[in-house]
């Protein structure tokens, strides 16, 4: 869960810097890619955690 939150924070930070600083639009693109990767990672963990055997 900590990795997921770290990736989301990184994506937001890169996106904001990419929008605010002129000429650094590539950081916005990297931020979007990191955001999509974080969502994918979160979905994988969510699906995996649903398959625990009942006690």
ABEGO torsion letter per residue (X at the ends): XAAAAAAAAAAAAAAAAAAABBGAAAAAAAAAAAAAAAAAAAAAAAAAAAABBBX
